[in-house]
Amino acid sequence: MTRRRWLLGLAALVAVVLVAAGAVVTTRLVSRTSPGPVARPATPSPSPSPATPITPAPVTSSPTPPPGADLKGPLNLLLVGVDTRVSVPGWEPHADAVLVLHVPAGLGRAYLFSLPRDLVVDIPAYPKAGYPGGRTKLTHAMSYGSRVPGDKAHPSTAQGYDLLRTTVSRYTGLRIDAGAVITFGGFDKLVDTLDGVDLYVDQRVASIHRRPDGRYRDRTGSTYTGPQMVYQPGNRHLTGWQALDYARQRYTAGGDYTRQRHQQQLIRALARKILDQGLARDPDRVEQVVAALGKTLVYVGGGRRLIDFAYALGGLPAEKFVLVGLPGDAVGSGGSYRGEQLRPVGREFLAALRGGDADAYLAAHPSLRVKN
């Protein structure tokens, strides 16, 4: 295998992991690459005297550093699952799942945690979208930022991500280095290309969307009717539509916090499947997965190429991929529901993460670790 094809394999591996992180697939690939170095004109050397013998200079070559060699950490990737109704003109994308992957300095460990979609936060003003700023649910940052003045029919996902990124960065205190925006649709094809995924179902989950045969349930207004697909506890092999359906369910015991946990577990299961198959070392399988994705990944690299992060994170051991659940509580005002807030133990974890003390904090608070 050539070096170039191997690098493409690593890049595709990171792309697949980014897709897995939202338990959904995206709408298009947008890579912001930094311009290459500008060649400088050579400065002519003075002509040697005819009487001076010319001795050839020794030929030396310096090895070209691999992509992302300067990325030493810490790194923070923002992974966003978007609720979008592609059939509805002008439908503004909402952040349905917000996940952050934090990789400390040294790139030897990674922590993945979710923020509640209804987390009450301060969203800063965003003049591009004409948004004045306010305190509301995190999910709205994506939709408010996506608005294009004078063009309601074509909201901008890139703008929505930009405002969401700024909001998450301010709340967590973490600099966001890159990220991906992903929408429902096509994820089932991705999982099927990987021949399904093995997952431990940790509680009974009844689907509000699907029948046992995979067909969508009948719907009248906001009410679904008909037989339901039910995921029973235990080790399960899920097909594409089942994996997507399972990760979407939030009307379960534990609500949206349970859904966050299930999404994180699905990410880890997919990552294990990718590693077990040696995907990054098999160009043919990479091409199959990329073909399944099509133009479905919105990657935002902040000036860095996808391959840079692929190379930098290529040595991360699978057992060092830590899932963290941040508990929260409902926030009310005048008897009405306003959203969610993280409990002190969750906010303190973010402080420990910033300070490089996440391992010690998790050792003292083992309930934050997501198992299975």
DRENTORFI-33338 format. One record per residue (C-alpha): residue number from 1; x, y, z. Coordinates in Angstrom, 3 decimals. Layout:
pt resi: NUM, x: X, y: Y, z: Z
...
***
This chain:
pt resi: 1, x: 0.000, y: 0.000, z: 0.000
pt resi: 2, x: 1.364, y: 3.412, z: -0.925
pt resi: 3, x: 1.885, y: 6.092, z: 1.720
pt resi: 4, x: -0.692, y: 8.334, z: 0.017
pt resi: 5, x: -3.425, y: 5.674, z: 0.075
pt resi: 6, x: -2.669, y: 4.926, z: 3.731
pt resi: 7, x: -3.077, y: 8.601, z: 4.598
pt resi: 8, x: -6.371, y: 8.700, z: 2.739
pt resi: 9, x: -7.433, y: 5.714, z: 4.801
pt resi: 10, x: -6.659, y: 7.535, z: 8.044
pt resi: 11, x: -8.570, y: 10.595, z: 6.878
pt resi: 12, x: -11.570, y: 8.484, z: 5.995
pt resi: 13, x: -11.357, y: 6.735, z: 9.383
pt resi: 14, x: -11.628, y: 10.068, z: 11.216
pt resi: 15, x: -14.494, y: 11.061, z: 8.924
pt resi: 16, x: -16.353, y: 7.869, z: 9.815
pt resi: 17, x: -15.743, y: 8.392, z: 13.545
pt resi: 18, x: -17.047, y: 11.951, z: 13.242
pt resi: 19, x: -20.129, y: 10.631, z: 11.523
pt resi: 20, x: -20.585, y: 7.958, z: 14.167
pt resi: 21, x: -20.373, y: 10.572, z: 16.904
pt resi: 22, x: -23.722, y: 12.068, z: 16.067
pt resi: 23, x: -25.330, y: 8.709, z: 15.313
pt resi: 24, x: -26.376, y: 10.295, z: 12.030
pt resi: 25, x: -24.905, y: 11.235, z: 8.662
pt resi: 26, x: -24.393, y: 14.680, z: 7.149
pt resi: 27, x: -25.392, y: 16.631, z: 4.106
pt resi: 28, x: -22.146, y: 17.599, z: 2.353
pt resi: 29, x: -18.374, y: 17.765, z: 2.749
pt resi: 30, x: -16.884, y: 21.198, z: 3.331
pt resi: 31, x: -13.176, y: 21.166, z: 4.121
pt resi: 32, x: -11.414, y: 24.408, z: 4.944
pt resi: 33, x: -7.815, y: 23.781, z: 4.089
pt resi: 34, x: -5.062, y: 26.227, z: 4.778
pt resi: 35, x: -3.225, y: 27.462, z: 1.703
pt resi: 36, x: 0.040, y: 25.775, z: 0.919
pt resi: 37, x: 3.363, y: 27.508, z: 1.304
pt resi: 38, x: 4.074, y: 30.189, z: -1.248
pt resi: 39, x: 7.165, y: 29.477, z: -3.305
pt resi: 40, x: 9.736, y: 32.237, z: -3.093
pt resi: 41, x: 11.822, y: 33.115, z: -6.138
pt resi: 42, x: 15.344, y: 31.811, z: -5.891
pt resi: 43, x: 18.043, y: 34.370, z: -5.260
pt resi: 44, x: 20.738, y: 34.048, z: -7.954
pt resi: 45, x: 24.130, y: 33.089, z: -6.585
pt resi: 46, x: 27.159, y: 35.114, z: -7.675
pt resi: 47, x: 28.983, y: 33.497, z: -10.580
pt resi: 48, x: 32.194, y: 31.838, z: -9.481
pt resi: 49, x: 35.521, y: 33.068, z: -10.796
pt resi: 50, x: 36.729, y: 31.051, z: -13.809
pt resi: 51, x: 39.863, y: 30.212, z: -11.826
pt resi: 52, x: 37.858, y: 28.826, z: -8.903
pt resi: 53, x: 37.063, y: 25.109, z: -9.118
pt resi: 54, x: 33.436, y: 24.235, z: -8.475
pt resi: 55, x: 32.920, y: 21.595, z: -5.819
pt resi: 56, x: 29.412, y: 20.062, z: -5.860
pt resi: 57, x: 27.572, y: 20.595, z: -2.606
pt resi: 58, x: 26.625, y: 17.423, z: -0.742
pt resi: 59, x: 23.054, y: 16.369, z: -1.400
pt resi: 60, x: 21.005, y: 16.329, z: 1.786
pt resi: 61, x: 17.339, y: 15.633, z: 2.232
pt resi: 62, x: 15.187, y: 16.391, z: 5.226
pt resi: 63, x: 12.216, y: 14.105, z: 5.820
pt resi: 64, x: 8.843, y: 15.697, z: 5.193
pt resi: 65, x: 6.915, y: 15.808, z: 8.472
pt resi: 66, x: 3.639, y: 13.859, z: 8.398
pt resi: 67, x: 0.330, y: 15.755, z: 8.270
pt resi: 68, x: -0.634, y: 17.194, z: 11.633
pt resi: 69, x: 2.827, y: 16.554, z: 13.109
pt resi: 70, x: 2.564, y: 19.878, z: 14.935
pt resi: 71, x: -0.717, y: 18.903, z: 16.636
pt resi: 72, x: 0.364, y: 17.937, z: 20.146
pt resi: 73, x: -2.851, y: 18.706, z: 22.002
pt resi: 74, x: -4.944, y: 19.508, z: 23.745
pt resi: 75, x: -7.528, y: 19.197, z: 20.953
pt resi: 76, x: -11.290, y: 19.686, z: 21.096
pt resi: 77, x: -13.677, y: 18.469, z: 18.386
pt resi: 78, x: -17.322, y: 19.564, z: 18.321
pt resi: 79, x: -19.703, y: 16.937, z: 16.910
pt resi: 80, x: -23.231, y: 18.100, z: 16.147
pt resi: 81, x: -26.261, y: 16.013, z: 15.227
pt resi: 82, x: -28.775, y: 18.262, z: 13.504
pt resi: 83, x: -32.560, y: 17.963, z: 13.424
pt resi: 84, x: -33.468, y: 19.169, z: 9.962
pt resi: 85, x: -36.554, y: 18.659, z: 7.814
pt resi: 86, x: -35.104, y: 18.644, z: 4.315
pt resi: 87, x: -38.588, y: 18.416, z: 2.813
pt resi: 88, x: -39.692, y: 21.659, z: 4.467
pt resi: 89, x: -38.419, y: 24.779, z: 2.639
pt resi: 90, x: -36.541, y: 27.138, z: 4.928
pt resi: 91, x: -36.516, y: 24.741, z: 7.903
pt resi: 92, x: -33.825, y: 25.968, z: 10.285
pt resi: 93, x: -31.438, y: 23.302, z: 11.597
pt resi: 94, x: -31.583, y: 22.608, z: 15.343
pt resi: 95, x: -28.723, y: 21.020, z: 17.290
pt resi: 96, x: -30.351, y: 17.774, z: 18.382
pt resi: 97, x: -27.114, y: 16.238, z: 19.731
pt resi: 98, x: -24.064, y: 18.199, z: 20.906
pt resi: 99, x: -20.941, y: 16.190, z: 21.732
pt resi: 100, x: -17.391, y: 17.300, z: 22.526
pt resi: 101, x: -14.320, y: 15.094, z: 22.090
pt resi: 102, x: -11.452, y: 16.359, z: 24.260
pt resi: 103, x: -7.953, y: 14.984, z: 23.646
pt resi: 104, x: -5.394, y: 16.156, z: 26.244
pt resi: 105, x: -1.792, y: 17.091, z: 25.487
pt resi: 106, x: 0.148, y: 14.072, z: 24.325
pt resi: 107, x: -2.875, y: 12.683, z: 22.422
pt resi: 108, x: -2.822, y: 9.451, z: 24.433
pt resi: 109, x: -6.378, y: 9.600, z: 25.789
pt resi: 110, x: -9.745, y: 11.055, z: 24.759
pt resi: 111, x: -12.890, y: 12.051, z: 26.649
pt resi: 112, x: -16.278, y: 12.226, z: 24.937
pt resi: 113, x: -19.161, y: 13.992, z: 26.663
pt resi: 114, x: -22.536, y: 15.371, z: 25.627
pt resi: 115, x: -24.220, y: 18.649, z: 26.462
pt resi: 116, x: -28.034, y: 18.576, z: 26.809
pt resi: 117, x: -29.803, y: 20.034, z: 23.769
pt resi: 118, x: -32.025, y: 21.988, z: 26.207
pt resi: 119, x: -29.109, y: 23.311, z: 28.281
pt resi: 120, x: -29.858, y: 26.946, z: 29.185
pt resi: 121, x: -26.884, y: 29.035, z: 28.054
pt resi: 122, x: -25.929, y: 32.539, z: 27.038
pt resi: 123, x: -25.868, y: 32.692, z: 23.238
pt resi: 124, x: -23.790, y: 35.669, z: 22.046
pt resi: 125, x: -24.937, y: 38.169, z: 19.454
pt resi: 126, x: -24.351, y: 37.078, z: 15.859
pt resi: 127, x: -24.628, y: 40.034, z: 13.436
pt resi: 128, x: -24.326, y: 37.796, z: 10.331
pt resi: 129, x: -27.718, y: 36.312, z: 11.133
pt resi: 130, x: -29.166, y: 39.430, z: 12.706
pt resi: 131, x: -29.346, y: 37.676, z: 16.096
pt resi: 132, x: -29.016, y: 40.085, z: 19.069
pt resi: 133, x: -27.994, y: 37.441, z: 21.614
pt resi: 134, x: -29.906, y: 36.024, z: 24.564
pt resi: 135, x: -30.192, y: 33.342, z: 27.221
pt resi: 136, x: -32.031, y: 30.281, z: 25.954
pt resi: 137, x: -31.637, y: 26.594, z: 25.037
pt resi: 138, x: -28.389, y: 25.447, z: 23.428
pt resi: 139, x: -30.252, y: 23.791, z: 20.549
pt resi: 140, x: -31.406, y: 27.212, z: 19.323
pt resi: 141, x: -27.859, y: 28.489, z: 18.742
pt resi: 142, x: -27.730, y: 26.425, z: 15.544
pt resi: 143, x: -31.046, y: 27.723, z: 14.222
pt resi: 144, x: -30.518, y: 31.378, z: 15.198
pt resi: 145, x: -27.070, y: 31.387, z: 13.631
pt resi: 146, x: -28.290, y: 29.738, z: 10.428
pt resi: 147, x: -30.589, y: 32.592, z: 9.461
pt resi: 148, x: -29.619, y: 34.453, z: 6.304
pt resi: 149, x: -31.123, y: 37.966, z: 6.263
pt resi: 150, x: -33.259, y: 38.404, z: 3.154
pt resi: 151, x: -33.215, y: 34.689, z: 2.301
pt resi: 152, x: -35.412, y: 32.681, z: 4.664
pt resi: 153, x: -35.636, y: 29.777, z: 2.227
pt resi: 154, x: -31.927, y: 28.918, z: 2.448
pt resi: 155, x: -30.621, y: 28.817, z: 6.047
pt resi: 156, x: -26.846, y: 28.385, z: 6.385
pt resi: 157, x: -25.689, y: 25.310, z: 8.304
pt resi: 158, x: -22.136, y: 26.703, z: 8.340
pt resi: 159, x: -23.325, y: 29.895, z: 10.064
pt resi: 160, x: -25.366, y: 27.863, z: 12.535
pt resi: 161, x: -22.325, y: 25.774, z: 13.410
pt resi: 162, x: -20.239, y: 28.920, z: 13.867
pt resi: 163, x: -22.603, y: 30.381, z: 16.469
pt resi: 164, x: -23.019, y: 27.013, z: 18.193
pt resi: 165, x: -19.230, y: 26.554, z: 18.307
pt resi: 166, x: -18.775, y: 29.958, z: 19.948
pt resi: 167, x: -21.559, y: 29.226, z: 22.439
pt resi: 168, x: -20.141, y: 25.818, z: 23.418
pt resi: 169, x: -16.629, y: 27.226, z: 23.694
pt resi: 170, x: -17.757, y: 29.976, z: 26.057
pt resi: 171, x: -19.798, y: 27.611, z: 28.195
pt resi: 172, x: -17.150, y: 24.902, z: 28.537
pt resi: 173, x: -14.075, y: 27.134, z: 28.463
pt resi: 174, x: -12.577, y: 24.889, z: 25.767
pt resi: 175, x: -11.177, y: 26.122, z: 22.461
pt resi: 176, x: -12.901, y: 24.244, z: 19.615
pt resi: 177, x: -10.348, y: 23.176, z: 17.000
pt resi: 178, x: -12.579, y: 21.415, z: 14.460
pt resi: 179, x: -15.900, y: 19.687, z: 14.147
pt resi: 180, x: -18.605, y: 18.072, z: 12.070
pt resi: 181, x: -22.285, y: 18.744, z: 11.486
pt resi: 182, x: -24.442, y: 15.718, z: 10.760
pt resi: 183, x: -28.110, y: 15.187, z: 9.887
pt resi: 184, x: -30.493, y: 12.245, z: 10.020
pt resi: 185, x: -30.430, y: 10.377, z: 6.746
pt resi: 186, x: -27.923, y: 7.933, z: 5.265
pt resi: 187, x: -26.526, y: 6.744, z: 8.585
pt resi: 188, x: -28.208, y: 3.387, z: 8.103
pt resi: 189, x: -26.278, y: 2.912, z: 4.850
pt resi: 190, x: -23.014, y: 3.659, z: 6.650
pt resi: 191, x: -23.670, y: 1.061, z: 9.367
pt resi: 192, x: -24.815, y: -1.498, z: 6.791
pt resi: 193, x: -21.587, y: -0.924, z: 4.846
pt resi: 194, x: -19.763, y: -1.919, z: 8.040
pt resi: 195, x: -22.007, y: -5.029, z: 8.236
pt resi: 196, x: -23.897, y: -3.740, z: 11.244
pt resi: 197, x: -22.723, y: -2.909, z: 14.750
pt resi: 198, x: -22.578, y: -4.909, z: 17.998
pt resi: 199, x: -23.941, y: -2.977, z: 20.953
pt resi: 200, x: -24.943, y: -3.694, z: 24.544
pt resi: 201, x: -28.494, y: -2.394, z: 25.062
pt resi: 202, x: -28.574, y: -1.303, z: 28.696
pt resi: 203, x: -32.335, y: -0.844, z: 29.112
pt resi: 204, x: -35.582, y: -1.577, z: 27.308
pt resi: 205, x: -36.196, y: 1.002, z: 24.593
pt resi: 206, x: -39.460, y: 1.201, z: 22.648
pt resi: 207, x: -39.260, y: 3.118, z: 19.382
pt resi: 208, x: -41.811, y: 5.820, z: 18.712
pt resi: 209, x: -40.766, y: 5.975, z: 15.044
pt resi: 210, x: -40.410, y: 2.423, z: 13.694
pt resi: 211, x: -42.289, y: -0.851, z: 13.402
pt resi: 212, x: -40.505, y: -4.173, z: 14.082
pt resi: 213, x: -39.999, y: -4.630, z: 10.328
pt resi: 214, x: -38.308, y: -1.233, z: 9.981
pt resi: 215, x: -41.202, y: 0.597, z: 8.353
pt resi: 216, x: -42.199, y: 3.943, z: 9.821
pt resi: 217, x: -45.223, y: 3.954, z: 12.116
pt resi: 218, x: -48.379, y: 5.791, z: 11.104
pt resi: 219, x: -48.631, y: 9.339, z: 12.387
pt resi: 220, x: -51.592, y: 11.632, z: 12.949
pt resi: 221, x: -50.446, y: 15.033, z: 14.065
pt resi: 222, x: -47.914, y: 14.360, z: 16.816
pt resi: 223, x: -49.310, y: 10.929, z: 17.679
pt resi: 224, x: -47.719, y: 7.697, z: 16.382
pt resi: 225, x: -49.762, y: 4.510, z: 16.085
pt resi: 226, x: -49.163, y: 0.876, z: 15.209
pt resi: 227, x: -46.726, y: -1.841, z: 16.312
pt resi: 228, x: -43.442, y: -0.653, z: 17.829
pt resi: 229, x: -39.887, y: -1.861, z: 17.438
pt resi: 230, x: -38.586, y: -2.725, z: 20.925
pt resi: 231, x: -34.889, y: -3.039, z: 21.826
pt resi: 232, x: -34.512, y: -5.462, z: 24.718
pt resi: 233, x: -31.530, y: -5.367, z: 27.142
pt resi: 234, x: -28.528, y: -7.485, z: 26.248
pt resi: 235, x: -25.855, y: -7.830, z: 23.591
pt resi: 236, x: -27.428, y: -6.999, z: 20.218
pt resi: 237, x: -26.335, y: -6.846, z: 16.607
pt resi: 238, x: -28.020, y: -3.823, z: 15.041
pt resi: 239, x: -28.504, y: -3.113, z: 11.367
pt resi: 240, x: -28.255, y: 0.419, z: 10.014
pt resi: 241, x: -31.846, y: 1.496, z: 10.520
pt resi: 242, x: -31.933, y: -0.124, z: 13.961
pt resi: 243, x: -28.760, y: 1.668, z: 15.140
pt resi: 244, x: -30.092, y: 5.040, z: 13.987
pt resi: 245, x: -33.530, y: 4.410, z: 15.472
pt resi: 246, x: -32.131, y: 3.223, z: 18.814
pt resi: 247, x: -29.864, y: 6.272, z: 19.166
pt resi: 248, x: -32.727, y: 8.682, z: 18.427
pt resi: 249, x: -35.079, y: 7.593, z: 21.210
pt resi: 250, x: -35.385, y: 10.013, z: 24.117
pt resi: 251, x: -38.861, y: 9.159, z: 25.422
pt resi: 252, x: -37.403, y: 6.528, z: 27.726
pt resi: 253, x: -36.503, y: 6.219, z: 31.399
pt resi: 254, x: -33.921, y: 8.958, z: 31.847
pt resi: 255, x: -35.121, y: 11.001, z: 28.882
pt resi: 256, x: -32.549, y: 12.946, z: 26.880
pt resi: 257, x: -29.727, y: 11.989, z: 29.261
pt resi: 258, x: -30.347, y: 8.339, z: 28.400
pt resi: 259, x: -30.294, y: 9.192, z: 24.702
pt resi: 260, x: -26.959, y: 10.978, z: 25.167
pt resi: 261, x: -25.546, y: 7.854, z: 26.806
pt resi: 262, x: -26.809, y: 5.616, z: 24.026
pt resi: 263, x: -25.294, y: 7.870, z: 21.367
pt resi: 264, x: -21.925, y: 7.745, z: 23.127
pt resi: 265, x: -22.112, y: 3.959, z: 23.417
pt resi: 266, x: -22.892, y: 3.719, z: 19.719
pt resi: 267, x: -19.853, y: 5.859, z: 18.871
pt resi: 268, x: -17.595, y: 3.559, z: 20.846
pt resi: 269, x: -19.161, y: 0.448, z: 19.306
pt resi: 270, x: -18.622, y: 1.814, z: 15.805
pt resi: 271, x: -15.062, y: 2.820, z: 16.625
pt resi: 272, x: -14.371, y: -0.715, z: 17.841
pt resi: 273, x: -15.919, y: -2.154, z: 14.682
pt resi: 274, x: -13.742, y: 0.095, z: 12.518
pt resi: 275, x: -10.617, y: -0.885, z: 14.440
pt resi: 276, x: -11.499, y: -4.589, z: 14.378
pt resi: 277, x: -11.905, y: -4.446, z: 10.609
pt resi: 278, x: -8.607, y: -2.611, z: 10.167
pt resi: 279, x: -10.471, y: -0.057, z: 8.070
pt resi: 280, x: -7.688, y: 2.526, z: 7.989
pt resi: 281, x: -5.317, y: -0.052, z: 6.523
pt resi: 282, x: -7.694, y: -1.304, z: 3.835
pt resi: 283, x: -8.124, y: 1.187, z: 0.974
pt resi: 284, x: -10.861, y: -0.895, z: -0.677
pt resi: 285, x: -13.004, y: -0.875, z: 2.471
pt resi: 286, x: -12.313, y: 2.832, z: 2.916
pt resi: 287, x: -13.598, y: 3.482, z: -0.580
pt resi: 288, x: -16.741, y: 1.466, z: 0.213
pt resi: 289, x: -17.427, y: 3.546, z: 3.316
pt resi: 290, x: -16.705, y: 6.829, z: 1.557
pt resi: 291, x: -19.073, y: 5.783, z: -1.242
pt resi: 292, x: -21.760, y: 5.070, z: 1.369
pt resi: 293, x: -21.268, y: 8.508, z: 2.863
pt resi: 294, x: -21.420, y: 10.255, z: -0.486
pt resi: 295, x: -21.587, y: 13.998, z: -0.007
pt resi: 296, x: -22.924, y: 13.689, z: 3.488
pt resi: 297, x: -20.242, y: 15.064, z: 5.827
pt resi: 298, x: -19.927, y: 18.717, z: 6.825
pt resi: 299, x: -16.400, y: 19.019, z: 8.195
pt resi: 300, x: -15.225, y: 22.337, z: 9.646
pt resi: 301, x: -11.512, y: 22.310, z: 10.298
pt resi: 302, x: -10.687, y: 25.840, z: 11.386
pt resi: 303, x: -7.977, y: 26.033, z: 8.728
pt resi: 304, x: -6.710, y: 22.477, z: 9.302
pt resi: 305, x: -7.232, y: 19.556, z: 6.948
pt resi: 306, x: -9.140, y: 16.469, z: 7.988
pt resi: 307, x: -6.044, y: 14.400, z: 7.317
pt resi: 308, x: -4.105, y: 16.447, z: 9.906
pt resi: 309, x: -6.435, y: 15.327, z: 12.691
pt resi: 310, x: -6.527, y: 11.791, z: 11.284
pt resi: 311, x: -2.775, y: 11.485, z: 11.519
pt resi: 312, x: -2.563, y: 13.182, z: 14.915
pt resi: 313, x: -5.195, y: 10.891, z: 16.457
pt resi: 314, x: -4.110, y: 7.751, z: 14.623
pt resi: 315, x: -2.219, y: 6.380, z: 17.630
pt resi: 316, x: -5.019, y: 6.796, z: 20.169
pt resi: 317, x: -5.607, y: 3.415, z: 21.897
pt resi: 318, x: -9.217, y: 2.218, z: 21.806
pt resi: 319, x: -9.194, y: 1.483, z: 25.561
pt resi: 320, x: -8.282, y: 5.121, z: 26.245
pt resi: 321, x: -11.523, y: 6.356, z: 24.681
pt resi: 322, x: -13.474, y: 7.452, z: 27.800
pt resi: 323, x: -17.208, y: 8.170, z: 27.735
pt resi: 324, x: -18.434, y: 10.704, z: 30.317
pt resi: 325, x: -22.035, y: 11.393, z: 31.287
pt resi: 326, x: -22.771, y: 14.830, z: 32.760
pt resi: 327, x: -25.953, y: 14.757, z: 34.892
pt resi: 328, x: -28.353, y: 17.671, z: 34.899
pt resi: 329, x: -31.643, y: 18.960, z: 36.255
pt resi: 330, x: -34.635, y: 20.782, z: 34.832
pt resi: 331, x: -34.776, y: 24.569, z: 35.102
pt resi: 332, x: -38.169, y: 26.200, z: 35.647
pt resi: 333, x: -39.578, y: 29.691, z: 35.714
pt resi: 334, x: -43.013, y: 30.472, z: 37.092
pt resi: 335, x: -43.938, y: 26.809, z: 37.026
pt resi: 336, x: -42.989, y: 26.349, z: 33.375
pt resi: 337, x: -40.100, y: 24.354, z: 31.934
pt resi: 338, x: -37.228, y: 26.493, z: 30.619
pt resi: 339, x: -34.601, y: 23.871, z: 29.941
pt resi: 340, x: -31.755, y: 22.032, z: 31.655
pt resi: 341, x: -28.705, y: 22.859, z: 33.747
pt resi: 342, x: -25.694, y: 20.717, z: 34.615
pt resi: 343, x: -25.336, y: 19.657, z: 38.208
pt resi: 344, x: -22.252, y: 20.941, z: 40.082
pt resi: 345, x: -20.454, y: 17.610, z: 39.557
pt resi: 346, x: -20.760, y: 18.104, z: 35.790
pt resi: 347, x: -19.580, y: 21.696, z: 35.824
pt resi: 348, x: -16.667, y: 20.725, z: 38.042
pt resi: 349, x: -15.691, y: 18.009, z: 35.545
pt resi: 350, x: -15.376, y: 20.680, z: 32.843
pt resi: 351, x: -13.071, y: 22.653, z: 35.142
pt resi: 352, x: -10.989, y: 19.511, z: 35.782
pt resi: 353, x: -10.818, y: 18.907, z: 32.031
pt resi: 354, x: -9.499, y: 22.408, z: 31.434
pt resi: 355, x: -6.942, y: 21.954, z: 34.195
pt resi: 356, x: -5.701, y: 18.592, z: 32.965
pt resi: 357, x: -7.059, y: 16.732, z: 36.011
pt resi: 358, x: -9.865, y: 14.737, z: 34.359
pt resi: 359, x: -8.487, y: 11.310, z: 35.343
pt resi: 360, x: -8.218, y: 12.238, z: 39.001
pt resi: 361, x: -11.693, y: 13.766, z: 38.971
pt resi: 362, x: -13.242, y: 10.685, z: 37.358
pt resi: 363, x: -11.468, y: 8.451, z: 39.869
pt resi: 364, x: -13.147, y: 10.471, z: 42.632
pt resi: 365, x: -16.511, y: 10.472, z: 40.807
pt resi: 366, x: -16.724, y: 7.059, z: 39.056
pt resi: 367, x: -20.471, y: 7.424, z: 38.403
pt resi: 368, x: -19.649, y: 9.889, z: 35.607
pt resi: 369, x: -18.040, y: 7.154, z: 33.506
pt resi: 370, x: -20.410, y: 5.657, z: 30.943
pt resi: 371, x: -20.057, y: 1.881, z: 30.917
pt resi: 372, x: -20.819, y: -0.831, z: 28.365
***
